[in-house]
Amino acid sequence: MSAAQAASDDVLIARIAQGDRLAMQVLYGRHHVSVFRFGLRLVRDEQVAEDLISEVFLDVWRQAGKFEGRSAVSTWLLAITRFKALSALRRRNDVELDDEAAGAIEDASDNPEVAVQKKDAGEVLRKCLMALSPEHREIVDLVYYHEKSVEEVGEIVGIPENTVKTRLFYARKKLAGLLKAAGVERGWP
């Protein structure tokens, strides 16, 4: 995300705090996909993830005046999403965390051969990611799929930056070993 977009997100939040519905629509349009994907990875149910979007942006509408700007708006949104997703999981003990559905979204710009190669490699990667602990999987998801900094991940998950770094180190080490055992050394197989 560019600095200009981050600054405009701050402006949108200020306008939302004043009851500006158009600002809310713009913020929603800009961030609902990443909120949905992150929520889906956590709850593993599309309907619940859709419900999370509504809950997250309703909270934004209600809480915009309390946003202090200590983190990026996108970080704040993902932190709200994580809290709502974990609450939903506590309500539904039978839901497991995995990335299968999110990985099933195919890139429409790829030709069939590339799509098959990505699907096969994606399947191997998803299986390896699922072998990680939920804590490590969450850190990998936020850093690599949502491009959050170590500081932002710490804010979202509610742990110190050094703990984020440690978890990321061990998650990458474990993932590299799992990928190597699956026959993937680097990049796409």
SEVO-473871 format. One record per residue: residue in three letters; residue number from 1; x, y, z of N, C-alpha, C in turn. Coordinates in nm, 2 decimals, padded with zeros to 4 digits, m for minus. Atoms other than C-alpha are relative to their C-alpha. Layout:
[torgu ALA,NUM,[X,Y,Z],[X,Y,Z],[X,Y,Z]];
...
***
This chain:
[torgu MET,1,[00.09,m00.12,00.00],[00.00,00.00,00.00],[00.09,00.12,00.00]];
[torgu SER,2,[m00.08,m00.12,00.01],[00.13,00.34,m00.09],[m00.02,00.09,00.12]];
[torgu ALA,3,[00.01,m00.10,m00.11],[00.19,00.62,00.16],[m00.13,00.09,m00.02]];
[torgu ALA,4,[00.12,m00.08,00.03],[m00.08,00.82,m00.02],[m00.13,m00.07,00.03]];
[torgu GLN,5,[00.12,00.08,m00.03],[m00.33,00.54,00.01],[m00.02,m00.01,00.15]];
[torgu ALA,6,[00.01,00.01,m00.15],[m00.25,00.50,00.38],[m00.05,00.13,00.06]];
[torgu ALA,7,[00.04,m00.14,m00.05],[m00.29,00.88,00.43],[m00.15,00.02,m00.03]];
[torgu SER,8,[00.14,m00.02,00.04],[m00.62,00.88,00.24],[m00.09,m00.09,00.08]];
[torgu ASP,9,[00.08,00.09,m00.09],[m00.74,00.58,00.46],[m00.02,00.08,00.13]];
[torgu ASP,10,[00.02,m00.07,m00.12],[m00.68,00.80,00.76],[m00.10,00.11,m00.02]];
[torgu VAL,11,[00.10,m00.10,00.03],[m00.88,01.08,00.60],[m00.14,m00.06,m00.01]];
[torgu LEU,12,[00.13,00.07,00.01],[m01.16,00.83,00.52],[m00.05,m00.03,00.14]];
[torgu ILE,13,[00.04,00.03,m00.14],[m01.17,00.72,00.89],[m00.05,00.13,00.07]];
[torgu ALA,14,[00.05,m00.12,m00.06],[m01.20,01.08,01.00],[m00.13,00.04,m00.06]];
[torgu ARG,15,[00.13,m00.03,00.06],[m01.48,01.14,00.75],[m00.11,m00.10,00.05]];
[torgu ILE,16,[00.09,00.10,m00.05],[m01.65,00.82,00.86],[m00.05,00.03,00.14]];
[torgu ALA,17,[00.03,m00.04,m00.13],[m01.63,00.94,01.22],[m00.10,00.11,00.01]];
[torgu GLN,18,[00.10,m00.11,00.01],[m01.84,01.24,01.11],[m00.13,m00.04,m00.07]];
[torgu GLY,19,[00.12,00.05,00.06],[m02.10,01.01,00.95],[00.00,00.00,m00.15]];
[torgu ASP,20,[m00.01,m00.01,00.14],[m01.98,01.03,00.59],[m00.02,m00.14,m00.06]];
[torgu ARG,21,[00.02,00.13,00.06],[m02.14,00.73,00.41],[00.08,m00.03,m00.12]];
[torgu LEU,22,[m00.08,00.02,00.12],[m01.95,00.78,00.09],[00.14,m00.04,00.04]];
[torgu ALA,23,[m00.14,00.04,m00.05],[m01.62,00.76,00.28],[00.00,m00.14,00.04]];
[torgu MET,24,[00.02,00.14,m00.05],[m01.75,00.44,00.43],[00.00,m00.10,m00.12]];
[torgu GLN,25,[00.00,00.08,00.12],[m01.82,00.30,00.08],[00.13,m00.01,m00.06]];
[torgu VAL,26,[m00.13,00.00,00.05],[m01.48,00.40,m00.04],[00.10,m00.10,00.08]];
[torgu LEU,27,[m00.08,00.09,m00.09],[m01.31,00.23,00.26],[m00.03,m00.14,m00.02]];
[torgu TYR,28,[00.05,00.14,00.02],[m01.52,m00.08,00.21],[00.05,m00.05,m00.13]];
[torgu GLY,29,[m00.04,00.05,00.13],[m01.44,m00.10,m00.16],[00.15,m00.03,00.00]];
[torgu ARG,30,[m00.15,00.01,00.00],[m01.07,m00.06,m00.09],[00.05,m00.13,00.08]];
[torgu HIS,31,[m00.05,00.10,m00.09],[m01.04,m00.32,00.19],[m00.09,m00.13,00.02]];
[torgu HIS,32,[00.08,00.11,m00.04],[m01.33,m00.57,00.19],[00.05,m00.13,m00.05]];
[torgu VAL,33,[m00.05,00.13,00.05],[m01.15,m00.83,m00.02],[00.11,m00.05,00.09]];
[torgu SER,34,[m00.10,00.05,m00.09],[m00.85,m00.85,00.21],[m00.06,m00.04,00.13]];
[torgu VAL,35,[00.07,00.04,m00.12],[m01.08,m00.86,00.51],[m00.06,m00.14,m00.02]];
[torgu PHE,36,[00.07,00.13,00.03],[m01.28,m01.14,00.35],[00.11,m00.12,00.00]];
[torgu ARG,37,[m00.10,00.10,00.02],[m00.97,m01.34,00.25],[00.07,m00.04,00.14]];
[torgu PHE,38,[m00.06,00.03,m00.12],[m00.81,m01.31,00.59],[m00.09,m00.07,00.10]];
[torgu GLY,39,[00.10,00.07,m00.08],[m01.13,m01.40,00.77],[m00.03,m00.14,m00.05]];
[torgu LEU,40,[00.02,00.13,00.05],[m01.18,m01.69,00.54],[00.11,m00.10,00.04]];
[torgu ARG,41,[m00.11,00.09,m00.04],[m00.84,m01.83,00.61],[m00.01,m00.04,00.15]];
[torgu LEU,42,[00.01,00.04,m00.14],[m00.92,m01.82,00.98],[m00.12,m00.08,00.03]];
[torgu VAL,43,[00.12,00.07,m00.04],[m01.28,m01.94,00.99],[m00.04,m00.12,m00.09]];
[torgu ARG,44,[00.02,00.11,00.09],[m01.28,m02.17,00.69],[m00.15,m00.03,m00.05]];
[torgu ASP,45,[00.14,00.01,00.04],[m01.64,m02.10,00.60],[m00.04,00.13,m00.07]];
[torgu GLU,46,[00.02,m00.12,00.07],[m01.74,m01.86,00.33],[m00.11,00.09,00.06]];
[torgu GLN,47,[00.11,m00.08,m00.06],[m02.07,m01.76,00.49],[00.04,00.07,00.12]];
[torgu VAL,48,[m00.04,m00.06,m00.12],[m01.91,m01.69,00.82],[00.10,00.12,m00.04]];
[torgu ALA,49,[m00.10,m00.10,00.04],[m01.63,m01.49,00.64],[m00.08,00.12,m00.05]];
[torgu GLU,50,[00.08,m00.10,00.05],[m01.90,m01.29,00.46],[m00.06,00.08,00.12]];
[torgu ASP,51,[00.06,m00.06,m00.12],[m02.07,m01.22,00.80],[00.11,00.08,00.07]];
[torgu LEU,52,[m00.11,m00.08,m00.07],[m01.73,m01.11,00.94],[00.02,00.14,m00.07]];
[torgu ILE,53,[m00.02,m00.13,00.08],[m01.70,m00.84,00.66],[m00.10,00.10,00.06]];
[torgu SER,54,[00.10,m00.09,m00.05],[m02.03,m00.70,00.78],[00.03,00.05,00.14]];
[torgu GLU,55,[m00.03,m00.03,m00.14],[m01.93,m00.71,01.15],[00.12,00.10,00.01]];
[torgu VAL,56,[m00.12,m00.08,00.00],[m01.59,m00.56,01.08],[m00.03,00.15,m00.04]];
[torgu PHE,57,[00.03,m00.13,00.05],[m01.72,m00.27,00.88],[m00.11,00.08,00.08]];
[torgu LEU,58,[00.09,m00.06,m00.10],[m02.01,m00.21,01.12],[00.08,00.06,00.12]];
[torgu ASP,59,[m00.08,m00.05,m00.10],[m01.75,m00.18,01.39],[00.08,00.13,m00.04]];
[torgu VAL,60,[m00.07,m00.11,00.05],[m01.55,00.06,01.18],[m00.10,00.13,00.00]];
[torgu TRP,61,[00.10,m00.11,00.00],[m01.87,00.28,01.13],[m00.02,00.05,00.14]];
[torgu ARG,62,[00.03,m00.03,m00.14],[m01.93,00.27,01.51],[00.12,00.06,00.07]];
[torgu GLN,63,[m00.12,m00.03,m00.07],[m01.57,00.31,01.62],[00.10,00.09,m00.07]];
[torgu ALA,64,[m00.10,m00.09,00.08],[m01.41,00.54,01.36],[00.05,00.12,00.08]];
[torgu GLY,65,[m00.04,m00.12,m00.08],[m01.41,00.83,01.61],[00.11,m00.04,00.10]];
[torgu LYS,66,[m00.10,00.04,m00.10],[m01.19,00.62,01.85],[00.13,m00.05,m00.06]];
[torgu PHE,67,[m00.12,00.04,00.07],[m00.93,00.53,01.58],[00.11,00.11,00.03]];
[torgu GLU,68,[m00.10,m00.10,m00.04],[m00.61,00.69,01.71],[00.12,00.01,m00.10]];
[torgu GLY,69,[m00.10,m00.01,00.11],[m00.39,00.63,01.40],[00.14,m00.05,00.04]];
[torgu ARG,70,[m00.13,00.06,m00.04],[m00.12,00.44,01.59],[00.05,m00.10,m00.09]];
[torgu SER,71,[m00.04,00.10,00.10],[m00.12,00.18,01.32],[m00.08,00.04,m00.13]];
[torgu ALA,72,[00.07,m00.03,00.13],[m00.23,00.18,00.95],[m00.14,m00.05,00.01]];
[torgu VAL,73,[00.14,00.04,00.00],[m00.60,00.15,00.89],[m00.01,m00.15,m00.04]];
[torgu SER,74,[00.00,00.14,00.04],[m00.54,m00.18,00.71],[00.03,m00.09,00.11]];
[torgu THR,75,[m00.04,00.08,m00.12],[m00.37,m00.32,01.02],[m00.11,00.00,00.10]];
[torgu TRP,76,[00.11,m00.01,m00.10],[m00.66,m00.20,01.24],[m00.11,m00.09,m00.05]];
[torgu LEU,77,[00.11,00.09,00.06],[m00.91,m00.37,01.00],[00.03,m00.15,00.02]];
[torgu LEU,78,[m00.04,00.14,m00.01],[m00.72,m00.70,01.01],[00.00,m00.04,00.15]];
[torgu ALA,79,[00.00,00.03,m00.14],[m00.69,m00.68,01.39],[m00.15,m00.02,00.04]];
[torgu ILE,80,[00.14,00.01,m00.03],[m01.07,m00.63,01.41],[m00.05,m00.14,m00.06]];
[torgu THR,81,[00.04,00.13,00.07],[m01.12,m00.92,01.16],[00.05,m00.12,00.08]];
[torgu ARG,82,[m00.06,00.11,m00.08],[m00.89,m01.15,01.37],[m00.08,m00.02,00.13]];
[torgu PHE,83,[00.08,00.01,m00.12],[m01.08,m01.07,01.69],[m00.14,m00.06,m00.03]];
[torgu LYS,84,[00.14,00.05,00.04],[m01.42,m01.13,01.52],[00.01,m00.15,m00.04]];
[torgu ALA,85,[m00.02,00.14,00.04],[m01.29,m01.45,01.36],[00.02,m00.10,00.11]];
[torgu LEU,86,[m00.03,00.08,m00.12],[m01.15,m01.59,01.68],[m00.13,m00.02,00.09]];
[torgu SER,87,[00.12,00.01,m00.07],[m01.48,m01.51,01.85],[m00.10,m00.10,m00.07]];
[torgu ALA,88,[00.09,00.09,00.08],[m01.67,m01.69,01.57],[00.05,m00.15,00.02]];
[torgu LEU,89,[m00.05,00.13,m00.02],[m01.44,m01.99,01.61],[m00.03,m00.06,00.14]];
[torgu ARG,90,[00.04,00.05,m00.13],[m01.50,m02.01,01.98],[m00.14,m00.04,00.01]];
[torgu ARG,91,[00.14,00.04,00.00],[m01.87,m02.02,01.91],[m00.02,m00.13,m00.08]];
[torgu ARG,92,[00.02,00.12,00.08],[m01.82,m02.30,01.66],[00.13,m00.08,00.01]];
[torgu ASN,93,[m00.11,00.08,m00.02],[m01.58,m02.55,01.79],[00.04,m00.10,m00.11]];
[torgu ASP,94,[m00.03,00.10,00.10],[m01.60,m02.77,01.49],[00.07,00.05,m00.12]];
[torgu VAL,95,[m00.07,m00.06,00.11],[m01.43,m02.53,01.25],[00.15,m00.01,00.01]];
[torgu GLU,96,[m00.14,00.01,00.00],[m01.07,m02.60,01.16],[00.06,00.11,m00.09]];
[torgu LEU,97,[m00.07,m00.10,00.08],[m00.81,m02.35,01.03],[00.08,m00.07,m00.11]];
[torgu ASP,98,[m00.09,00.04,00.11],[m00.67,m02.42,00.69],[m00.02,00.10,m00.12]];
[torgu ASP,99,[00.00,m00.09,00.11],[m00.61,m02.24,00.36],[m00.06,m00.06,m00.13]];
[torgu GLU,100,[00.05,00.06,00.12],[m00.78,m02.47,00.11],[m00.09,00.08,m00.08]];
[torgu ALA,101,[00.10,m00.08,00.08],[m01.07,m02.25,00.01],[00.07,00.12,m00.06]];
[torgu ALA,102,[m00.06,m00.12,00.06],[m00.86,m01.94,m00.03],[00.10,m00.03,m00.11]];
[torgu GLY,103,[m00.09,00.04,00.11],[m00.61,m02.12,m00.25],[m00.07,m00.05,m00.12]];
[torgu ALA,104,[00.08,00.06,00.12],[m00.89,m02.26,m00.47],[m00.04,00.12,m00.09]];
[torgu ILE,105,[00.03,m00.11,00.09],[m00.94,m01.91,m00.61],[00.10,00.01,m00.11]];
[torgu GLU,106,[m00.10,00.00,00.11],[m00.78,m01.93,m00.95],[00.02,00.13,m00.07]];
[torgu ASP,107,[m00.04,m00.12,00.07],[m00.60,m01.65,m01.13],[m00.06,m00.01,m00.14]];
[torgu ALA,108,[00.06,00.01,00.13],[m00.81,m01.58,m01.44],[00.09,00.04,m00.11]];
[torgu SER,109,[m00.09,m00.05,00.11],[m00.52,m01.43,m01.63],[00.10,m00.12,m00.04]];
[torgu ASP,110,[m00.09,00.11,00.03],[m00.33,m01.77,m01.63],[m00.06,m00.08,m00.11]];
[torgu ASN,111,[00.05,00.09,00.10],[m00.35,m02.00,m01.93],[m00.02,m00.14,00.08]];
[torgu PRO,112,[00.03,00.12,m00.07],[m00.46,m02.36,m01.85],[00.12,m00.08,00.05]];
[torgu GLU,113,[m00.12,00.07,m00.04],[m00.11,m02.51,m01.83],[00.06,00.07,00.13]];
[torgu VAL,114,[m00.05,m00.07,m00.12],[00.01,m02.24,m01.58],[m00.09,m00.02,00.12]];
[torgu ALA,115,[00.10,00.02,m00.11],[m00.31,m02.28,m01.38],[00.02,m00.13,00.06]];
[torgu VAL,116,[m00.02,00.13,m00.06],[m00.25,m02.65,m01.34],[00.12,m00.01,00.08]];
[torgu GLN,117,[m00.13,00.00,m00.08],[00.11,m02.60,m01.24],[m00.02,00.07,00.13]];
[torgu LYS,118,[00.02,m00.07,m00.12],[00.01,m02.34,m00.99],[m00.09,m00.07,00.10]];
[torgu LYS,119,[00.09,00.08,m00.09],[m00.28,m02.56,m00.86],[00.08,m00.11,00.07]];
[torgu ASP,120,[m00.08,00.11,m00.06],[m00.04,m02.85,m00.81],[00.10,00.05,00.11]];
[torgu ALA,121,[m00.09,m00.06,m00.10],[00.22,m02.63,m00.64],[m00.07,00.06,00.11]];
[torgu GLY,122,[00.08,m00.06,m00.11],[m00.04,m02.45,m00.45],[m00.05,m00.10,00.10]];
[torgu GLU,123,[00.05,00.11,m00.09],[m00.18,m02.78,m00.32],[00.11,m00.05,00.09]];
[torgu VAL,124,[m00.11,00.05,m00.08],[00.16,m02.89,m00.20],[00.03,00.11,00.11]];
[torgu LEU,125,[m00.03,m00.11,m00.09],[00.22,m02.55,m00.04],[m00.11,00.00,00.11]];
[torgu ARG,126,[00.11,00.00,m00.10],[m00.13,m02.56,00.13],[00.02,m00.11,00.10]];
[torgu LYS,127,[m00.02,00.12,m00.09],[m00.06,m02.91,00.27],[00.11,00.03,00.09]];
[torgu CYS,128,[m00.11,m00.03,m00.09],[00.27,m02.79,00.40],[m00.03,00.11,00.10]];
[torgu LEU,129,[00.04,m00.10,m00.09],[00.12,m02.48,00.55],[m00.09,m00.06,00.11]];
[torgu MET,130,[00.10,00.06,m00.10],[m00.15,m02.69,00.72],[00.08,m00.09,00.11]];
[torgu ALA,131,[m00.08,00.07,m00.10],[00.13,m02.89,00.89],[00.06,00.09,00.11]];
[torgu LEU,132,[m00.05,m00.10,m00.10],[00.24,m02.57,01.07],[m00.10,00.01,00.11]];
[torgu SER,133,[00.09,m00.02,m00.11],[00.10,m02.49,01.41],[m00.09,00.12,m00.04]];
[torgu PRO,134,[00.08,m00.11,00.03],[m00.19,m02.24,01.40],[00.07,00.14,00.02]];
[torgu GLU,135,[m00.07,m00.13,m00.03],[00.03,m01.97,01.55],[00.10,00.03,m00.11]];
[torgu HIS,136,[m00.10,m00.03,00.11],[00.30,m02.01,01.28],[m00.08,00.03,m00.13]];
[torgu ARG,137,[00.08,m00.02,00.12],[00.04,m02.04,01.00],[m00.06,00.15,00.00]];
[torgu GLU,138,[00.06,m00.13,m00.01],[m00.12,m01.71,01.12],[00.11,00.11,m00.03]];
[torgu ILE,139,[m00.11,m00.09,00.02],[00.22,m01.53,01.12],[00.03,00.00,m00.15]];
[torgu VAL,140,[m00.03,00.01,00.14],[00.30,m01.66,00.77],[m00.11,00.07,m00.09]];
[torgu ASP,141,[00.11,m00.06,00.08],[m00.04,m01.55,00.64],[00.00,00.15,00.00]];
[torgu LEU,142,[m00.01,m00.14,m00.01],[m00.01,m01.20,00.77],[00.12,00.06,m00.07]];
[torgu VAL,143,[m00.13,m00.06,00.06],[00.35,m01.14,00.66],[00.00,m00.02,m00.15]];
[torgu TYR,144,[m00.02,00.03,00.15],[00.34,m01.31,00.31],[m00.13,00.03,m00.08]];
[torgu TYR,145,[00.12,m00.02,00.08],[m00.03,m01.29,00.20],[m00.06,00.14,00.02]];
[torgu HIS,146,[00.05,m00.13,m00.02],[m00.12,m00.96,00.36],[00.10,00.11,00.01]];
[torgu GLU,147,[m00.11,m00.09,00.00],[00.22,m00.80,00.35],[00.01,00.09,00.11]];
[torgu LYS,148,[m00.01,m00.08,m00.12],[00.22,m00.68,00.70],[00.14,m00.01,00.06]];
[torgu SER,149,[m00.13,m00.01,m00.06],[00.54,m00.57,00.88],[m00.01,m00.08,00.13]];
[torgu VAL,150,[m00.01,00.06,m00.12],[00.66,m00.74,01.19],[m00.07,00.08,00.11]];
[torgu GLU,151,[00.07,m00.08,m00.10],[00.54,m00.45,01.40],[m00.15,m00.01,m00.02]];
[torgu GLU,152,[00.15,00.01,00.02],[00.19,m00.46,01.24],[m00.05,m00.14,00.04]];
[torgu VAL,153,[00.04,00.14,m00.04],[00.17,m00.84,01.29],[m00.01,m00.01,00.15]];
[torgu GLY,154,[00.01,00.00,m00.15],[00.25,m00.79,01.66],[m00.12,00.07,00.05]];
[torgu GLU,155,[00.12,m00.07,m00.04],[m00.03,m00.53,01.68],[m00.12,m00.08,m00.02]];
[torgu ILE,156,[00.12,00.08,00.03],[m00.28,m00.76,01.51],[m00.02,m00.12,00.09]];
[torgu VAL,157,[00.01,00.12,m00.08],[m00.20,m01.07,01.70],[00.01,00.03,00.15]];
[torgu GLY,158,[m00.01,m00.04,m00.14],[m00.12,m00.89,02.03],[00.12,m00.07,00.07]];
[torgu ILE,159,[m00.12,00.06,m00.05],[00.23,m01.03,02.08],[00.12,00.10,m00.03]];
[torgu PRO,160,[m00.11,m00.08,00.02],[00.57,m00.86,02.11],[00.07,m00.03,m00.14]];
[torgu GLU,161,[m00.07,00.02,00.13],[00.77,m00.80,01.79],[00.10,m00.11,m00.01]];
[torgu ASN,162,[m00.10,00.11,m00.01],[01.05,m01.04,01.90],[m00.07,m00.13,m00.01]];
[torgu THR,163,[00.07,00.12,00.01],[00.79,m01.31,01.94],[m00.05,m00.03,m00.15]];
[torgu VAL,164,[00.03,00.01,00.14],[00.67,m01.24,01.58],[00.12,m00.05,m00.08]];
[torgu LYS,165,[m00.12,00.04,00.07],[01.02,m01.27,01.46],[00.04,m00.14,00.02]];
[torgu THR,166,[m00.03,00.14,m00.03],[01.08,m01.59,01.64],[m00.09,m00.10,m00.07]];
[torgu ARG,167,[00.10,00.09,00.06],[00.76,m01.75,01.52],[00.02,m00.01,m00.15]];
[torgu LEU,168,[m00.02,00.00,00.15],[00.83,m01.64,01.16],[00.13,m00.08,m00.03]];
[torgu PHE,169,[m00.12,00.07,00.03],[01.19,m01.78,01.18],[m00.03,m00.15,00.00]];
[torgu TYR,170,[00.02,00.14,m00.01],[01.07,m02.12,01.30],[m00.11,m00.05,m00.10]];
[torgu ALA,171,[00.10,00.04,00.10],[00.77,m02.12,01.07],[00.06,m00.02,m00.14]];
[torgu ARG,172,[m00.07,00.01,00.13],[00.99,m02.06,00.76],[00.09,m00.12,00.00]];
[torgu LYS,173,[m00.09,00.12,m00.01],[01.24,m02.32,00.88],[m00.08,m00.13,m00.01]];
[torgu LYS,174,[00.09,00.12,00.01],[00.96,m02.58,00.93],[m00.06,m00.01,m00.14]];
[torgu LEU,175,[00.06,00.01,00.13],[00.80,m02.49,00.60],[00.10,m00.04,m00.11]];
[torgu ALA,176,[m00.10,00.03,00.10],[01.12,m02.51,00.41],[00.03,m00.15,00.01]];
[torgu GLY,177,[m00.02,00.14,m00.01],[01.18,m02.86,00.55],[m00.12,m00.08,m00.05]];
[torgu LEU,178,[00.12,00.07,00.05],[00.82,m02.97,00.47],[00.00,00.01,m00.16]];
[torgu LEU,179,[00.00,m00.02,00.15],[00.85,m02.83,00.11],[00.11,m00.09,m00.06]];
[torgu LYS,180,[m00.11,00.09,00.05],[01.18,m03.01,00.06],[m00.04,m00.14,00.00]];
[torgu ALA,181,[00.05,00.13,m00.02],[01.03,m03.33,00.19],[m00.10,m00.04,m00.11]];
[torgu ALA,182,[00.10,00.02,00.10],[00.75,m03.28,m00.06],[00.06,00.01,m00.15]];
[torgu GLY,183,[m00.06,m00.01,00.13],[01.00,m03.24,m00.35],[00.01,00.14,m00.05]];
[torgu VAL,184,[00.00,m00.14,00.04],[00.98,m02.86,m00.37],[00.12,00.07,00.07]];
[torgu GLU,185,[m00.12,m00.07,m00.06],[01.32,m02.69,m00.32],[m00.02,00.15,00.00]];
[torgu ARG,186,[00.02,m00.14,00.02],[01.25,m02.34,m00.46],[m00.11,00.03,m00.10]];
[torgu GLY,187,[00.09,m00.04,00.10],[00.97,m02.17,m00.64],[m00.10,m00.11,m00.04]];
[torgu TRP,188,[00.10,00.10,00.04],[00.72,m02.37,m00.84],[00.07,m00.13,m00.04]];
[torgu PRO,189,[m00.07,00.12,00.04],[00.81,m02.74,m00.89],[00.01,m00.02,m00.15]];
***
